[in-house]
Amino acid sequence: MNDEAKDTARPEQIPFMQRLLDNHFLLLFLGVTIPTVLYVIWGVMEIASIPLIE
């Protein structure tokens, strides 16, 4: 079998990271969601660290 037959028998597989980074809506979703979650967690930690007045 020559090299051309091997190339046509199996299509080239696109790497996972390339498929992930080509998905614009997923990147938009992650770019909005991750900072939002981190700021909410940060805010909860700040509120929890306020000492109670007795």
CHARMM internal coordinates of N, CA and C (Angstrom, degrees):
IC EDIT
DIST 1 N 1 CA 1.4591
DIST 1 CA 1 C 1.5278
ANGL 1 N 1 CA 1 C 108.94
DIST 1 C 2 N 1.2995
ANGL 1 CA 1 C 2 N 116.99
DIHE 1 N 1 CA 1 C 2 N 133.50
DIST 2 N 2 CA 1.4659
ANGL 1 C 2 N 2 CA 119.46
DIHE 1 CA 1 C 2 N 2 CA 179.53
DIST 2 CA 2 C 1.5259
ANGL 2 N 2 CA 2 C 110.53
DIHE 1 C 2 N 2 CA 2 C -90.92
DIST 2 C 3 N 1.3299
ANGL 2 CA 2 C 3 N 115.83
DIHE 2 N 2 CA 2 C 3 N 173.61
DIST 3 N 3 CA 1.4683
ANGL 2 C 3 N 3 CA 120.89
DIHE 2 CA 2 C 3 N 3 CA -175.66
DIST 3 CA 3 C 1.5174
ANGL 3 N 3 CA 3 C 112.99
DIHE 2 C 3 N 3 CA 3 C -65.85
DIST 3 C 4 N 1.3219
ANGL 3 CA 3 C 4 N 118.60
DIHE 3 N 3 CA 3 C 4 N -33.15
DIST 4 N 4 CA 1.4704
ANGL 3 C 4 N 4 CA 120.98
DIHE 3 CA 3 C 4 N 4 CA -179.53
DIST 4 CA 4 C 1.5183
ANGL 4 N 4 CA 4 C 111.20
DIHE 3 C 4 N 4 CA 4 C -65.77
DIST 4 C 5 N 1.2967
ANGL 4 CA 4 C 5 N 117.99
DIHE 4 N 4 CA 4 C 5 N -38.21
DIST 5 N 5 CA 1.4632
ANGL 4 C 5 N 5 CA 121.17
DIHE 4 CA 4 C 5 N 5 CA 179.85
DIST 5 CA 5 C 1.5273
ANGL 5 N 5 CA 5 C 110.34
DIHE 4 C 5 N 5 CA 5 C -67.10
DIST 5 C 6 N 1.3266
ANGL 5 CA 5 C 6 N 117.00
DIHE 5 N 5 CA 5 C 6 N -36.16
DIST 6 N 6 CA 1.4659
ANGL 5 C 6 N 6 CA 120.16
DIHE 5 CA 5 C 6 N 6 CA 178.72
DIST 6 CA 6 C 1.5293
ANGL 6 N 6 CA 6 C 110.56
DIHE 5 C 6 N 6 CA 6 C -67.45
DIST 6 C 7 N 1.3305
ANGL 6 CA 6 C 7 N 117.51
DIHE 6 N 6 CA 6 C 7 N -39.29
DIST 7 N 7 CA 1.4642
ANGL 6 C 7 N 7 CA 121.16
DIHE 6 CA 6 C 7 N 7 CA -178.85
DIST 7 CA 7 C 1.5244
ANGL 7 N 7 CA 7 C 112.17
DIHE 6 C 7 N 7 CA 7 C -67.99
DIST 7 C 8 N 1.3328
ANGL 7 CA 7 C 8 N 118.25
DIHE 7 N 7 CA 7 C 8 N -37.33
DIST 8 N 8 CA 1.4564
ANGL 7 C 8 N 8 CA 120.40
DIHE 7 CA 7 C 8 N 8 CA -177.70
DIST 8 CA 8 C 1.5155
ANGL 8 N 8 CA 8 C 112.00
DIHE 7 C 8 N 8 CA 8 C -81.46
DIST 8 C 9 N 1.3130
ANGL 8 CA 8 C 9 N 118.47
DIHE 8 N 8 CA 8 C 9 N -20.56
DIST 9 N 9 CA 1.4571
ANGL 8 C 9 N 9 CA 120.74
DIHE 8 CA 8 C 9 N 9 CA -178.10
DIST 9 CA 9 C 1.5295
ANGL 9 N 9 CA 9 C 111.63
DIHE 8 C 9 N 9 CA 9 C -74.20
DIST 9 C 10 N 1.3186
ANGL 9 CA 9 C 10 N 116.77
DIHE 9 N 9 CA 9 C 10 N -31.50
DIST 10 N 10 CA 1.4621
ANGL 9 C 10 N 10 CA 120.01
DIHE 9 CA 9 C 10 N 10 CA -176.10
DIST 10 CA 10 C 1.5277
ANGL 10 N 10 CA 10 C 109.12
DIHE 9 C 10 N 10 CA 10 C -127.40
DIST 10 C 11 N 1.3407
ANGL 10 CA 10 C 11 N 118.28
DIHE 10 N 10 CA 10 C 11 N 119.22
DIST 11 N 11 CA 1.4769
ANGL 10 C 11 N 11 CA 119.12
DIHE 10 CA 10 C 11 N 11 CA 179.66
DIST 11 CA 11 C 1.5286
ANGL 11 N 11 CA 11 C 110.73
DIHE 10 C 11 N 11 CA 11 C -68.46
DIST 11 C 12 N 1.3209
ANGL 11 CA 11 C 12 N 115.54
DIHE 11 N 11 CA 11 C 12 N 152.25
DIST 12 N 12 CA 1.4679
ANGL 11 C 12 N 12 CA 120.82
DIHE 11 CA 11 C 12 N 12 CA -179.38
DIST 12 CA 12 C 1.5178
ANGL 12 N 12 CA 12 C 109.38
DIHE 11 C 12 N 12 CA 12 C -69.90
DIST 12 C 13 N 1.3110
ANGL 12 CA 12 C 13 N 116.03
DIHE 12 N 12 CA 12 C 13 N 132.84
DIST 13 N 13 CA 1.4661
ANGL 12 C 13 N 13 CA 121.28
DIHE 12 CA 12 C 13 N 13 CA -179.46
DIST 13 CA 13 C 1.5243
ANGL 13 N 13 CA 13 C 109.26
DIHE 12 C 13 N 13 CA 13 C -89.20
DIST 13 C 14 N 1.3323
ANGL 13 CA 13 C 14 N 116.57
DIHE 13 N 13 CA 13 C 14 N 131.72
DIST 14 N 14 CA 1.4667
ANGL 13 C 14 N 14 CA 121.53
DIHE 13 CA 13 C 14 N 14 CA 178.58
DIST 14 CA 14 C 1.5255
ANGL 14 N 14 CA 14 C 107.74
DIHE 13 C 14 N 14 CA 14 C -80.88
DIST 14 C 15 N 1.3338
ANGL 14 CA 14 C 15 N 117.37
DIHE 14 N 14 CA 14 C 15 N 130.80
DIST 15 N 15 CA 1.4709
ANGL 14 C 15 N 15 CA 120.10
DIHE 14 CA 14 C 15 N 15 CA -179.59
DIST 15 CA 15 C 1.5270
ANGL 15 N 15 CA 15 C 111.68
DIHE 14 C 15 N 15 CA 15 C -60.26
DIST 15 C 16 N 1.3358
ANGL 15 CA 15 C 16 N 115.70
DIHE 15 N 15 CA 15 C 16 N 151.47
DIST 16 N 16 CA 1.4629
ANGL 15 C 16 N 16 CA 122.06
DIHE 15 CA 15 C 16 N 16 CA -176.63
DIST 16 CA 16 C 1.5285
ANGL 16 N 16 CA 16 C 111.98
DIHE 15 C 16 N 16 CA 16 C -60.29
DIST 16 C 17 N 1.3360
ANGL 16 CA 16 C 17 N 116.72
DIHE 16 N 16 CA 16 C 17 N -46.11
DIST 17 N 17 CA 1.4666
ANGL 16 C 17 N 17 CA 119.24
DIHE 16 CA 16 C 17 N 17 CA -177.33
DIST 17 CA 17 C 1.5219
ANGL 17 N 17 CA 17 C 111.70
DIHE 16 C 17 N 17 CA 17 C -65.01
DIST 17 C 18 N 1.3233
ANGL 17 CA 17 C 18 N 117.68
DIHE 17 N 17 CA 17 C 18 N -33.66
DIST 18 N 18 CA 1.4630
ANGL 17 C 18 N 18 CA 119.82
DIHE 17 CA 17 C 18 N 18 CA 177.63
DIST 18 CA 18 C 1.5206
ANGL 18 N 18 CA 18 C 110.35
DIHE 17 C 18 N 18 CA 18 C -67.52
DIST 18 C 19 N 1.3344
ANGL 18 CA 18 C 19 N 117.01
DIHE 18 N 18 CA 18 C 19 N -41.84
DIST 19 N 19 CA 1.4681
ANGL 18 C 19 N 19 CA 119.77
DIHE 18 CA 18 C 19 N 19 CA 177.26
DIST 19 CA 19 C 1.5183
ANGL 19 N 19 CA 19 C 110.44
DIHE 18 C 19 N 19 CA 19 C -64.50
DIST 19 C 20 N 1.3343
ANGL 19 CA 19 C 20 N 117.37
DIHE 19 N 19 CA 19 C 20 N -37.84
DIST 20 N 20 CA 1.4673
ANGL 19 C 20 N 20 CA 121.20
DIHE 19 CA 19 C 20 N 20 CA 179.90
DIST 20 CA 20 C 1.5284
ANGL 20 N 20 CA 20 C 111.15
DIHE 19 C 20 N 20 CA 20 C -66.10
DIST 20 C 21 N 1.3300
ANGL 20 CA 20 C 21 N 116.40
DIHE 20 N 20 CA 20 C 21 N -46.00
DIST 21 N 21 CA 1.4641
ANGL 20 C 21 N 21 CA 119.91
DIHE 20 CA 20 C 21 N 21 CA -176.56
DIST 21 CA 21 C 1.5242
ANGL 21 N 21 CA 21 C 112.83
DIHE 20 C 21 N 21 CA 21 C -76.64
DIST 21 C 22 N 1.3264
ANGL 21 CA 21 C 22 N 118.40
DIHE 21 N 21 CA 21 C 22 N -15.26
DIST 22 N 22 CA 1.4617
ANGL 21 C 22 N 22 CA 121.26
DIHE 21 CA 21 C 22 N 22 CA 176.06
DIST 22 CA 22 C 1.5259
ANGL 22 N 22 CA 22 C 112.24
DIHE 21 C 22 N 22 CA 22 C -82.49
DIST 22 C 23 N 1.3197
ANGL 22 CA 22 C 23 N 117.73
DIHE 22 N 22 CA 22 C 23 N -11.30
DIST 23 N 23 CA 1.4629
ANGL 22 C 23 N 23 CA 121.85
DIHE 22 CA 22 C 23 N 23 CA -178.48
DIST 23 CA 23 C 1.5402
ANGL 23 N 23 CA 23 C 108.69
DIHE 22 C 23 N 23 CA 23 C -88.00
DIST 23 C 24 N 1.3447
ANGL 23 CA 23 C 24 N 116.67
DIHE 23 N 23 CA 23 C 24 N 98.13
DIST 24 N 24 CA 1.4607
ANGL 23 C 24 N 24 CA 121.12
DIHE 23 CA 23 C 24 N 24 CA -174.21
DIST 24 CA 24 C 1.5178
ANGL 24 N 24 CA 24 C 112.84
DIHE 23 C 24 N 24 CA 24 C -67.19
DIST 24 C 25 N 1.3237
ANGL 24 CA 24 C 25 N 117.95
DIHE 24 N 24 CA 24 C 25 N -36.33
DIST 25 N 25 CA 1.4612
ANGL 24 C 25 N 25 CA 119.70
DIHE 24 CA 24 C 25 N 25 CA -178.90
DIST 25 CA 25 C 1.5250
ANGL 25 N 25 CA 25 C 111.42
DIHE 24 C 25 N 25 CA 25 C -69.69
DIST 25 C 26 N 1.3163
ANGL 25 CA 25 C 26 N 116.90
DIHE 25 N 25 CA 25 C 26 N -35.14
DIST 26 N 26 CA 1.4632
ANGL 25 C 26 N 26 CA 119.86
DIHE 25 CA 25 C 26 N 26 CA 175.77
DIST 26 CA 26 C 1.5255
ANGL 26 N 26 CA 26 C 110.45
DIHE 25 C 26 N 26 CA 26 C -65.64
DIST 26 C 27 N 1.3280
ANGL 26 CA 26 C 27 N 117.19
DIHE 26 N 26 CA 26 C 27 N -41.93
DIST 27 N 27 CA 1.4593
ANGL 26 C 27 N 27 CA 120.21
DIHE 26 CA 26 C 27 N 27 CA 177.94
DIST 27 CA 27 C 1.5295
ANGL 27 N 27 CA 27 C 111.30
DIHE 26 C 27 N 27 CA 27 C -64.01
DIST 27 C 28 N 1.3240
ANGL 27 CA 27 C 28 N 117.30
DIHE 27 N 27 CA 27 C 28 N -40.12
DIST 28 N 28 CA 1.4668
ANGL 27 C 28 N 28 CA 121.01
DIHE 27 CA 27 C 28 N 28 CA 176.81
DIST 28 CA 28 C 1.5233
ANGL 28 N 28 CA 28 C 110.80
DIHE 27 C 28 N 28 CA 28 C -62.76
DIST 28 C 29 N 1.3273
ANGL 28 CA 28 C 29 N 116.44
DIHE 28 N 28 CA 28 C 29 N -45.45
DIST 29 N 29 CA 1.4660
ANGL 28 C 29 N 29 CA 121.33
DIHE 28 CA 28 C 29 N 29 CA 179.28
DIST 29 CA 29 C 1.5259
ANGL 29 N 29 CA 29 C 110.77
DIHE 28 C 29 N 29 CA 29 C -60.64
DIST 29 C 30 N 1.3338
ANGL 29 CA 29 C 30 N 116.92
DIHE 29 N 29 CA 29 C 30 N -47.09
DIST 30 N 30 CA 1.4654
ANGL 29 C 30 N 30 CA 119.96
DIHE 29 CA 29 C 30 N 30 CA -179.75
DIST 30 CA 30 C 1.5200
ANGL 30 N 30 CA 30 C 111.53
DIHE 29 C 30 N 30 CA 30 C -66.64
DIST 30 C 31 N 1.3298
ANGL 30 CA 30 C 31 N 117.54
DIHE 30 N 30 CA 30 C 31 N -36.11
DIST 31 N 31 CA 1.4546
ANGL 30 C 31 N 31 CA 121.28
DIHE 30 CA 30 C 31 N 31 CA -179.87
DIST 31 CA 31 C 1.5135
ANGL 31 N 31 CA 31 C 113.34
DIHE 30 C 31 N 31 CA 31 C -68.05
DIST 31 C 32 N 1.3073
ANGL 31 CA 31 C 32 N 117.65
DIHE 31 N 31 CA 31 C 32 N -24.10
DIST 32 N 32 CA 1.4713
ANGL 31 C 32 N 32 CA 121.28
DIHE 31 CA 31 C 32 N 32 CA 177.32
DIST 32 CA 32 C 1.5301
ANGL 32 N 32 CA 32 C 110.40
DIHE 31 C 32 N 32 CA 32 C -93.17
DIST 32 C 33 N 1.3137
ANGL 32 CA 32 C 33 N 116.61
DIHE 32 N 32 CA 32 C 33 N -40.27
DIST 33 N 33 CA 1.4602
ANGL 32 C 33 N 33 CA 121.26
DIHE 32 CA 32 C 33 N 33 CA -173.38
DIST 33 CA 33 C 1.5260
ANGL 33 N 33 CA 33 C 113.22
DIHE 32 C 33 N 33 CA 33 C -72.61
DIST 33 C 34 N 1.3164
ANGL 33 CA 33 C 34 N 117.79
DIHE 33 N 33 CA 33 C 34 N -46.33
DIST 34 N 34 CA 1.4669
ANGL 33 C 34 N 34 CA 120.54
DIHE 33 CA 33 C 34 N 34 CA -175.27
DIST 34 CA 34 C 1.5300
ANGL 34 N 34 CA 34 C 111.65
DIHE 33 C 34 N 34 CA 34 C -62.75
DIST 34 C 35 N 1.3411
ANGL 34 CA 34 C 35 N 120.28
DIHE 34 N 34 CA 34 C 35 N -49.32
DIST 35 N 35 CA 1.4798
ANGL 34 C 35 N 35 CA 117.77
DIHE 34 CA 34 C 35 N 35 CA 176.92
DIST 35 CA 35 C 1.5297
ANGL 35 N 35 CA 35 C 113.08
DIHE 34 C 35 N 35 CA 35 C -62.69
DIST 35 C 36 N 1.3270
ANGL 35 CA 35 C 36 N 117.18
DIHE 35 N 35 CA 35 C 36 N -36.24
DIST 36 N 36 CA 1.4672
ANGL 35 C 36 N 36 CA 119.90
DIHE 35 CA 35 C 36 N 36 CA 179.19
DIST 36 CA 36 C 1.5205
ANGL 36 N 36 CA 36 C 110.72
DIHE 35 C 36 N 36 CA 36 C -62.21
DIST 36 C 37 N 1.3091
ANGL 36 CA 36 C 37 N 117.23
DIHE 36 N 36 CA 36 C 37 N -47.11
DIST 37 N 37 CA 1.4678
ANGL 36 C 37 N 37 CA 121.07
DIHE 36 CA 36 C 37 N 37 CA -179.87
DIST 37 CA 37 C 1.5257
ANGL 37 N 37 CA 37 C 110.22
DIHE 36 C 37 N 37 CA 37 C -63.79
DIST 37 C 38 N 1.3210
ANGL 37 CA 37 C 38 N 117.46
DIHE 37 N 37 CA 37 C 38 N -42.76
DIST 38 N 38 CA 1.4653
ANGL 37 C 38 N 38 CA 119.85
DIHE 37 CA 37 C 38 N 38 CA -179.90
DIST 38 CA 38 C 1.5224
ANGL 38 N 38 CA 38 C 111.76
DIHE 37 C 38 N 38 CA 38 C -64.19
DIST 38 C 39 N 1.3319
ANGL 38 CA 38 C 39 N 118.24
DIHE 38 N 38 CA 38 C 39 N -41.22
DIST 39 N 39 CA 1.4662
ANGL 38 C 39 N 39 CA 120.40
DIHE 38 CA 38 C 39 N 39 CA 178.72
DIST 39 CA 39 C 1.5286
ANGL 39 N 39 CA 39 C 111.49
DIHE 38 C 39 N 39 CA 39 C -68.04
DIST 39 C 40 N 1.3137
ANGL 39 CA 39 C 40 N 117.71
DIHE 39 N 39 CA 39 C 40 N -35.23
DIST 40 N 40 CA 1.4743
ANGL 39 C 40 N 40 CA 119.79
DIHE 39 CA 39 C 40 N 40 CA 177.26
DIST 40 CA 40 C 1.5215
ANGL 40 N 40 CA 40 C 109.69
DIHE 39 C 40 N 40 CA 40 C -65.91
DIST 40 C 41 N 1.3342
ANGL 40 CA 40 C 41 N 116.81
DIHE 40 N 40 CA 40 C 41 N -44.95
DIST 41 N 41 CA 1.4699
ANGL 40 C 41 N 41 CA 120.01
DIHE 40 CA 40 C 41 N 41 CA 178.57
DIST 41 CA 41 C 1.5283
ANGL 41 N 41 CA 41 C 110.20
DIHE 40 C 41 N 41 CA 41 C -62.58
DIST 41 C 42 N 1.3273
ANGL 41 CA 41 C 42 N 116.95
DIHE 41 N 41 CA 41 C 42 N -42.39
DIST 42 N 42 CA 1.4641
ANGL 41 C 42 N 42 CA 121.36
DIHE 41 CA 41 C 42 N 42 CA 178.24
DIST 42 CA 42 C 1.5307
ANGL 42 N 42 CA 42 C 110.16
DIHE 41 C 42 N 42 CA 42 C -61.04
DIST 42 C 43 N 1.3265
ANGL 42 CA 42 C 43 N 118.02
DIHE 42 N 42 CA 42 C 43 N -43.30
DIST 43 N 43 CA 1.4502
ANGL 42 C 43 N 43 CA 121.61
DIHE 42 CA 42 C 43 N 43 CA 179.51
DIST 43 CA 43 C 1.5166
ANGL 43 N 43 CA 43 C 112.66
DIHE 42 C 43 N 43 CA 43 C -64.46
DIST 43 C 44 N 1.3134
ANGL 43 CA 43 C 44 N 116.85
DIHE 43 N 43 CA 43 C 44 N -40.36
DIST 44 N 44 CA 1.4689
ANGL 43 C 44 N 44 CA 120.47
DIHE 43 CA 43 C 44 N 44 CA 178.12
DIST 44 CA 44 C 1.5181
ANGL 44 N 44 CA 44 C 109.98
DIHE 43 C 44 N 44 CA 44 C -65.19
DIST 44 C 45 N 1.3302
ANGL 44 CA 44 C 45 N 117.29
DIHE 44 N 44 CA 44 C 45 N -40.69
DIST 45 N 45 CA 1.4670
ANGL 44 C 45 N 45 CA 119.99
DIHE 44 CA 44 C 45 N 45 CA 177.96
DIST 45 CA 45 C 1.5229
ANGL 45 N 45 CA 45 C 111.45
DIHE 44 C 45 N 45 CA 45 C -64.58
DIST 45 C 46 N 1.3356
ANGL 45 CA 45 C 46 N 117.15
DIHE 45 N 45 CA 45 C 46 N -38.72
DIST 46 N 46 CA 1.4697
ANGL 45 C 46 N 46 CA 120.40
DIHE 45 CA 45 C 46 N 46 CA 178.31
DIST 46 CA 46 C 1.5281
ANGL 46 N 46 CA 46 C 111.06
DIHE 45 C 46 N 46 CA 46 C -65.72
DIST 46 C 47 N 1.3182
ANGL 46 CA 46 C 47 N 116.98
DIHE 46 N 46 CA 46 C 47 N -42.38
DIST 47 N 47 CA 1.4695
ANGL 46 C 47 N 47 CA 120.22
DIHE 46 CA 46 C 47 N 47 CA 179.29
DIST 47 CA 47 C 1.5182
ANGL 47 N 47 CA 47 C 110.66
DIHE 46 C 47 N 47 CA 47 C -66.84
DIST 47 C 48 N 1.3363
ANGL 47 CA 47 C 48 N 116.57
DIHE 47 N 47 CA 47 C 48 N -38.81
DIST 48 N 48 CA 1.4689
ANGL 47 C 48 N 48 CA 119.89
DIHE 47 CA 47 C 48 N 48 CA 179.61
DIST 48 CA 48 C 1.5169
ANGL 48 N 48 CA 48 C 112.11
DIHE 47 C 48 N 48 CA 48 C -68.42
DIST 48 C 49 N 1.3360
ANGL 48 CA 48 C 49 N 117.56
DIHE 48 N 48 CA 48 C 49 N -24.00
DIST 49 N 49 CA 1.4679
ANGL 48 C 49 N 49 CA 119.69
DIHE 48 CA 48 C 49 N 49 CA -178.26
DIST 49 CA 49 C 1.5281
ANGL 49 N 49 CA 49 C 113.51
DIHE 48 C 49 N 49 CA 49 C -84.60
DIST 49 C 50 N 1.3246
ANGL 49 CA 49 C 50 N 118.63
DIHE 49 N 49 CA 49 C 50 N -5.93
DIST 50 N 50 CA 1.4691
ANGL 49 C 50 N 50 CA 121.98
DIHE 49 CA 49 C 50 N 50 CA 178.35
DIST 50 CA 50 C 1.5366
ANGL 50 N 50 CA 50 C 108.14
DIHE 49 C 50 N 50 CA 50 C -72.19
DIST 50 C 51 N 1.3031
ANGL 50 CA 50 C 51 N 116.79
DIHE 50 N 50 CA 50 C 51 N 124.83
DIST 51 N 51 CA 1.4678
ANGL 50 C 51 N 51 CA 118.27
DIHE 50 CA 50 C 51 N 51 CA -179.21
DIST 51 CA 51 C 1.5267
ANGL 51 N 51 CA 51 C 111.46
DIHE 50 C 51 N 51 CA 51 C -69.91
DIST 51 C 52 N 1.3143
ANGL 51 CA 51 C 52 N 115.58
DIHE 51 N 51 CA 51 C 52 N 145.79
DIST 52 N 52 CA 1.4591
ANGL 51 C 52 N 52 CA 121.29
DIHE 51 CA 51 C 52 N 52 CA 177.96
DIST 52 CA 52 C 1.5271
ANGL 52 N 52 CA 52 C 109.98
DIHE 51 C 52 N 52 CA 52 C -80.54
DIST 52 C 53 N 1.3357
ANGL 52 CA 52 C 53 N 116.99
DIHE 52 N 52 CA 52 C 53 N 139.80
DIST 53 N 53 CA 1.4580
ANGL 52 C 53 N 53 CA 121.36
DIHE 52 CA 52 C 53 N 53 CA 178.08
DIST 53 CA 53 C 1.5194
ANGL 53 N 53 CA 53 C 108.23
DIHE 52 C 53 N 53 CA 53 C -90.35
DIST 53 C 54 N 1.3232
ANGL 53 CA 53 C 54 N 115.48
DIHE 53 N 53 CA 53 C 54 N 126.81
DIST 54 N 54 CA 1.4702
ANGL 53 C 54 N 54 CA 118.78
DIHE 53 CA 53 C 54 N 54 CA -178.57
DIST 54 CA 54 C 1.5009
ANGL 54 N 54 CA 54 C 112.07
DIHE 53 C 54 N 54 CA 54 C -101.10
END
COOR INIT
IC SEED 1 N 1 CA 1 C
IC BUILD
